[in-house]
Amino acid sequence: MDEEKEKMYPPDISVIRFASVRAQEIMALSKIIENPQTTKLIFQKLPCHMRRRAMSHNPNRMPRTLREAHKAQMAKSGRTVQPKRPRRKYRRRPSRLFEEYQRRASQSSWLETHLWHAKRFHMTVKWGYRLPERSCARSHRFCYRSVAHHCLLMDISYMCCIEIYGPEKEIIHGLSSLCDPKTGLTFGATAFLSGTREGRVTVIKRNDSSNEPIGLVTFLWCNGDTPEARTLWTWSHPAFYEQFLNELNSIFVSNPDASLQYSGVKITLNKGKLNRFRLRGPSAYSVVSALFDTETRNKFNGSQSPGYVTGVEVRDPRMIVPQSRTRQSTCALTDCITKDQSPLVSRSRLWDSTLRDQITQLRKSFPDYVISQRRSQLLVPGSELPVQPEEISIPLIIVNAAYEGSEFVPGCDVILPAGWGTAFWLALIYSGGHAGGLKDVGSMNFEHGICRELCLEIDSDAGKAAVVKHRVDLMERYFRRPPKTRTNFIKLATPFPFGIDWNRLLADWMDKVDPGFVVLRDKKLLNTLSVSKQTPLPNFILSQPYLLPVTVRVKRGSPHEFSMICLPWADDRVDSPIREPIHKDPGSKERKILRQQHSSLLKNLAKKRKENRNNVDKNVDYSSAIAIAIHREKMRKLWLPSSLNLKTSYARPVIGFVTQGDFGLSEGRGIGRGYIVIHALSQLTASSVLVRNPGTDLYMWAGIEMS
């Protein structure tokens, strides 16, 4: 045994060789430890009980011995250092809030009452403004109750004011090319020249034989000016403000190519220099009167005639605003109309631009916290603050509401200088006003036919652009739904489910090719037309692409937007059930085939991407984005109904469409407001038509009358 063991071990050992080999092994082991081949990071190798959620981005969560190695690993990965968000206490400081508001207001213009509305309304971006759309807590029924029994208050300061200064004759002569006397009173009407009443006129394009409108504009002459130096304020909707301003510049601004020059006429843009609030409802006058003293209230009560303009001066509303909201009583208007009204009542210092700038500067130099401190020192909490040394009277212009709809809705507009919007808004809210938004404007126009200047005409450029945007939004909402939950408008014979093509309607009834349509606004011609009488129409009317505004009242049910107004046959009995036959959908099979082909194509592309994942050649693109976009466009075309003849392709001829439809709270039944072709007026045997909602096959009987 001993001899065998002696054979196993070498007879001698080289110490130098043994030490060098062991040194190489130690160096290799150290290299592996320092440069591990595993893909795990250091914080991922820790035991579970020592791991923390924020270790990946916060090195201080690591143990001290591993912290430096962890930082080195993070530096190799090229991680970008994200700036730490300041704490909320820092961000809510007044100076920081002001900077943040300025940054956000630069993207879209803010009204002075934006912060008040942003806490209580859903906001939307329209026409370059950030505007309140609808209340977070109240519906359209509340809006109707406010207009019918209380007072609805809206901030319409987004309406753009343009000031025209110069000789009266030159201003009227220049603006006459933008008006059509057949549609009503114009800028030169005697009723408006004195400056005691505000007028409204539909402005049309210059040198346009079809009288295509730009929009509805309200205007007010300054009371007390001489004929050689008159001032005119025009208020236009921001959707067509630029178009209207370009027309004014082409008339009054010096142009060497123009045949007629208007000397001395100056155009000033007052956009953002004036605030305007609108109050509608029986208690509107009581809400406004809460801002007046006894003398001013008596002056205002004597000038509440519809459309009348009153100039008043009031105290700073921050001095007299009540501590809690109050409910005002309804003001009796019938006694005020019969009183004698002096033209001097309509004069106001608000027309002076220098004074307006001085009052605006006072609002900045006399902040709210100073007034709050002084009111807190009063012996009786909530009482009015005595007249302060820094205080000056603020001029206002009160414009009473005019007759617009079938029934008069009392109310007024308050025009005030810039900088005072929030102060007067809070005073009116605490005096009993109910705030409203853009959706309430459409509701008032639908229920009562008022506030037409806040809505767009369908035959104007601004109205057509709004229709296109609305069509895109509805289509996007429709195609976001799964195919099984989409309404098949092809089978249900709905020609225009997202937007009305008036040119197509006129082409089917006139056999014309030229695009373009105009709403009939000639008052004398409208008075001669009647829905109940079959009166022959002159040839010059039939040759024009006229649309006639009508109102339909459904006996059972409610019309919706884009509902079809159809002509009943002579043998149709009133209230008899009539249904549209289900149409064939030629694209259903093609949609199914496309869906299967698209699914297989996506699978093939995914398979090729997996196979060529390590391919060095990047020129070959197997992305599915282009295929998805092409498939989406093909499927949308197959889902949309094709253009058919509206006069012959349906069970009853289509003569028009509804643009506003819902259950009318003012009448307690379904109401629809829309337009019909004037050529179908002679074929109406009675004041009854058929109305069919989009996505349904049932025809509803309805009465029709001209709006």
Residue pairs with C-beta under 8 A, 6 or more apart in sequence:
41 70
41 73
42 62
42 66
42 69
42 70
42 73
43 51
43 55
43 56
43 61
43 62
43 66
43 70
46 63
46 66
50 63
52 61
54 61
55 61
55 62
55 70
57 79
59 67
59 70
59 71
59 74
60 67
62 70
86 96
90 96
91 97
91 100
101 110
101 115
104 110
105 114
105 130
108 125
108 128
108 129
108 130
109 128
109 129
109 130
109 158
109 272
110 129
110 130
111 117
111 129
111 130
111 131
111 155
111 157
111 158
111 421
112 157
112 275
112 418
112 419
112 420
112 421
112 422
112 425
113 155
113 157
113 421
113 422
113 425
114 123
114 130
115 422
116 422
116 425
116 426
117 123
117 132
117 155
117 435
117 437
118 132
120 132
120 135
120 136
120 137
120 435
121 132
121 133
121 134
121 135
121 136
121 435
121 437
122 132
122 133
122 134
122 135
122 136
122 437
123 130
123 131
123 132
123 133
124 130
124 131
124 132
124 133
124 438
125 131
126 438
127 158
127 237
127 238
127 239
128 238
129 158
129 238
131 158
131 437
131 438
132 155
132 435
132 437
132 438
133 437
133 438
133 439
134 437
134 438
134 439
134 440
135 142
135 435
135 436
135 437
140 439
140 440
140 443
141 665
142 434
143 152
143 436
143 439
143 440
143 443
143 444
144 443
144 447
144 665
144 666
146 152
146 281
146 434
146 436
147 280
147 281
147 409
147 444
147 447
147 448
148 281
148 282
148 666
149 281
149 282
150 281
150 282
150 283
150 432
150 434
151 279
151 280
151 281
151 282
151 283
151 284
151 286
151 287
151 328
151 411
151 432
151 433
151 434
152 279
152 280
152 281
152 433
152 434
152 436
152 440
152 444
153 277
153 278
153 279
153 287
153 425
153 428
153 429
153 433
153 434
153 435
153 436
154 277
154 278
154 279
154 435
154 436
154 437
154 440
154 441
155 275
155 276
155 277
155 421
155 425
156 276
156 277
156 278
156 413
156 454
157 274
157 275
157 276
157 277
157 421
158 238
159 235
159 236
159 237
159 238
159 276
159 453
159 454
160 235
160 236
160 237
160 238
160 241
160 269
160 271
161 233
161 234
161 235
161 270
161 271
161 273
161 274
162 233
162 234
162 236
162 244
162 245
162 248
162 267
162 268
162 269
162 270
162 271
163 231
163 232
163 233
163 267
163 268
163 269
163 270
164 171
164 231
164 232
164 234
164 248
164 252
164 265
164 266
164 267
164 268
165 229
165 230
165 231
165 232
165 265
165 266
165 267
165 268
166 229
166 230
166 252
166 262
166 264
166 265
166 266
167 227
167 228
167 229
167 230
167 264
167 265
168 193
168 227
168 228
168 230
169 227
170 262
170 263
170 264
170 265
171 187
171 230
171 232
171 265
172 187
172 188
173 262
174 251
174 252
174 262
174 265
175 186
175 187
175 188
175 251
176 186
176 187
176 188
177 206
177 207
177 251
178 203
178 204
178 205
178 206
178 214
178 247
178 251
179 186
179 187
179 201
179 202
179 203
179 204
180 202
180 204
180 211
180 521
182 521
182 522
182 523
182 524
182 525
183 201
183 202
183 521
183 522
183 523
184 201
184 202
184 523
185 191
185 192
185 199
185 201
186 201
187 199
187 201
187 219
187 232
189 199
191 197
191 199
192 198
192 199
192 219
192 220
192 221
193 221
194 221
194 223
194 343
194 346
195 220
195 221
195 222
195 223
195 224
195 225
195 309
195 343
195 346
195 347
196 223
196 308
196 309
196 341
196 343
196 345
196 346
197 307
197 308
197 309
197 402
198 218
198 219
198 220
198 307
198 309
198 399
198 402
199 218
199 219
199 220
200 216
200 217
200 218
200 219
200 402
200 452
200 453
201 216
201 217
201 219
202 213
202 215
202 216
202 217
202 457
202 521
203 213
203 214
203 215
203 216
203 217
203 236
203 244
203 247
204 211
204 212
204 213
204 214
205 211
205 212
205 213
205 214
205 247
206 247
206 250
206 251
210 516
210 518
211 518
212 459
212 460
212 461
212 516
212 518
213 457
213 459
213 460
213 518
213 519
213 521
214 240
214 243
214 244
214 247
214 460
214 461
214 462
215 236
215 237
215 239
215 240
215 244
215 456
215 457
215 460
215 462
216 237
216 452
216 453
216 457
217 234
217 235
217 236
217 244
217 453
218 234
218 235
218 453
219 232
219 233
219 234
219 235
220 232
220 233
220 235
220 309
220 397
220 399
221 230
221 231
221 232
222 230
222 231
222 232
222 233
222 351
223 309
223 311
223 343
223 344
223 346
223 347
223 348
224 347
225 231
231 351
233 270
234 244
235 276
235 453
236 244
237 453
237 454
237 456
237 462
239 456
239 462
239 465
239 466
240 456
240 460
240 461
240 462
241 271
243 461
243 462
245 267
245 269
248 267
249 267
251 262
252 262
252 265
252 266
252 267
253 267
254 261
255 261
268 353
272 418
273 353
273 356
273 417
273 418
274 356
274 415
274 416
274 417
274 418
275 415
275 416
275 417
275 418
275 420
275 421
275 424
276 413
276 414
276 415
276 416
277 413
277 414
277 416
277 424
277 425
277 428
278 411
278 413
278 451
279 287
279 288
279 411
279 412
279 413
279 414
279 428
279 433
280 401
280 409
280 410
280 411
280 444
280 450
280 451
281 409
281 410
281 411
282 330
282 331
282 410
283 328
283 329
283 330
283 331
283 432
284 331
284 401
284 410
284 411
284 412
285 300
285 301
285 304
285 331
285 333
285 410
285 412
286 328
286 329
286 330
286 331
286 431
286 432
287 328
287 428
287 431
287 432
287 433
288 300
288 398
288 412
288 414
288 428
289 297
289 300
289 301
289 331
290 326
290 328
290 427
290 428
290 431
290 432
291 314
291 315
291 317
291 320
291 396
291 424
291 427
291 428
291 431
292 300
292 312
292 314
293 314
293 315
296 312
296 313
296 314
299 310
299 312
299 345
300 310
300 312
300 398
301 336
302 336
302 339
302 340
302 341
302 345
303 310
303 336
303 339
303 341
303 345
303 346
303 398
303 400
304 331
304 333
304 336
304 337
304 400
305 336
305 337
305 341
305 400
306 337
306 400
306 401
306 402
306 403
306 408
307 399
307 400
307 401
307 402
307 403
308 341
308 346
308 400
309 346
309 397
309 398
309 399
309 400
310 345
310 346
310 397
310 398
310 400
311 345
311 346
311 347
311 348
311 349
311 350
311 395
311 396
311 397
311 398
312 348
312 395
312 396
312 398
313 349
313 393
313 394
313 395
313 396
314 393
314 394
314 396
315 387
315 391
315 393
315 394
316 366
316 371
316 388
316 391
316 394
316 423
317 420
317 423
317 424
317 426
317 427
318 368
318 371
318 423
318 427
319 371
319 375
319 384
319 385
319 388
319 391
320 384
320 385
320 427
321 426
321 427
321 430
322 382
322 430
322 431
323 381
323 382
324 430
325 429
325 430
325 431
325 432
326 430
326 431
326 432
327 432
328 431
328 432
331 410
333 410
348 395
348 396
348 397
349 355
349 395
350 356
350 395
350 396
350 397
350 415
350 416
350 417
355 395
356 417
356 418
359 392
359 394
359 395
359 417
359 419
359 420
360 417
360 418
360 419
360 420
362 390
362 392
363 419
363 420
363 423
364 419
365 390
366 390
366 391
371 385
374 385
374 388
375 385
378 385
394 416
394 417
394 420
395 417
396 414
396 415
396 416
397 414
397 415
397 416
398 412
398 413
398 414
398 415
399 412
399 413
399 415
400 411
400 412
401 408
401 409
401 410
401 411
401 412
401 413
401 450
404 448
404 449
404 450
404 451
404 452
405 448
405 449
405 450
406 449
407 448
409 444
409 448
409 450
414 424
414 428
416 424
429 435
441 451
441 454
441 455
442 455
442 660
444 450
444 451
445 451
445 452
445 454
445 455
445 660
446 660
446 662
446 664
446 671
446 673
447 664
447 665
447 666
448 666
449 707
456 462
456 463
456 466
457 463
457 519
458 464
458 467
458 502
458 519
458 547
458 659
458 675
459 517
459 518
459 519
459 547
467 499
467 500
468 499
470 498
470 499
471 498
471 499
474 497
474 498
474 499
475 498
475 636
478 486
478 497
478 498
479 486
479 632
479 636
479 639
483 591
486 639
487 497
487 695
488 585
489 497
489 639
489 640
489 641
489 694
489 695
490 583
490 585
490 587
490 639
490 641
490 642
491 582
491 583
491 584
491 585
492 580
492 582
492 583
492 694
492 695
492 696
492 697
493 580
493 581
493 582
493 583
493 641
493 650
493 697
494 562
494 564
494 641
494 694
494 695
495 501
495 504
495 564
495 641
495 643
495 644
495 646
495 654
496 562
496 657
496 694
497 562
497 641
497 694
497 695
498 562
499 562
500 562
500 657
500 659
501 643
502 517
502 547
502 657
502 675
503 515
503 516
503 517
504 643
504 646
505 646
505 654
505 656
505 657
505 677
506 512
506 517
506 545
506 547
506 677
507 513
508 645
508 646
508 647
508 648
509 646
509 647
509 655
509 677
509 679
509 680
510 542
510 545
510 677
510 679
512 545
514 545
516 545
517 545
517 546
517 547
518 544
518 545
518 546
518 547
519 546
519 547
519 548
519 549
519 675
520 526
520 546
520 547
520 548
520 549
520 678
525 541
526 706
528 535
529 535
529 548
529 678
529 681
529 706
530 706
531 550
531 681
531 684
531 687
531 704
531 705
531 706
532 684
532 686
532 687
534 682
534 683
534 684
534 685
535 681
535 682
536 682
537 678
537 679
537 681
537 682
541 678
542 678
542 679
544 678
546 677
546 678
547 656
547 675
547 676
547 677
547 678
548 656
548 675
548 676
548 677
548 678
548 681
548 706
549 673
549 674
549 675
549 706
549 707
550 565
550 656
550 673
550 674
550 675
550 676
550 704
550 705
550 706
550 707
551 671
551 672
551 673
551 704
551 705
551 706
551 707
552 559
552 565
552 658
552 671
552 672
552 673
552 674
552 689
552 691
552 702
552 703
552 704
553 664
553 667
553 669
553 670
553 671
553 672
553 702
553 703
553 704
553 705
554 669
554 670
554 671
554 672
554 691
554 700
554 701
554 702
555 575
555 669
555 700
555 701
555 702
555 703
556 670
556 700
556 701
557 670
557 693
557 700
558 661
558 662
558 663
558 669
558 670
558 671
559 658
559 661
559 662
559 670
559 671
559 672
559 691
559 693
559 700
559 702
560 658
560 661
560 662
560 693
560 694
561 658
561 659
561 660
561 661
561 694
562 657
562 658
562 694
563 657
563 658
563 661
563 672
563 674
563 691
563 692
563 693
563 694
564 650
564 654
564 656
564 657
564 658
564 691
564 692
564 694
565 654
565 655
565 656
565 657
565 658
565 672
565 674
565 676
565 689
565 690
565 691
565 704
566 650
566 652
566 653
566 654
566 655
566 689
566 690
566 691
566 692
566 699
567 652
567 653
567 654
567 655
567 680
567 683
567 684
567 689
567 690
568 578
568 652
568 688
568 689
568 690
569 652
570 685
572 578
572 690
574 688
574 701
575 701
577 698
577 699
578 651
578 652
578 690
578 698
578 699
579 651
579 697
579 698
579 699
580 650
580 651
580 692
580 697
580 698
580 699
581 651
581 697
582 697
587 638
587 639
590 638
591 635
591 638
591 639
594 631
594 634
594 635
594 638
595 635
598 627
598 631
601 624
601 627
602 624
602 627
602 628
605 622
605 623
605 624
605 627
606 624
608 622
609 622
612 620
612 622
644 650
646 653
646 654
647 653
647 654
651 699
652 690
652 699
653 680
655 676
655 677
655 680
655 683
655 689
656 674
656 675
656 676
656 677
656 680
657 674
657 675
658 672
658 673
658 674
658 691
659 673
659 674
659 675
660 672
660 673
660 674
661 670
661 671
661 672
661 673
661 674
662 670
662 671
663 669
663 670
663 671
664 670
664 671
670 700
670 702
672 691
672 702
673 707
684 704
687 703
687 704
687 705
688 701
688 702
688 703
688 704
689 701
689 702
689 703
689 704
690 699
690 700
690 701
690 702
691 699
691 700
691 701
691 702
692 698
692 699
692 700
693 700
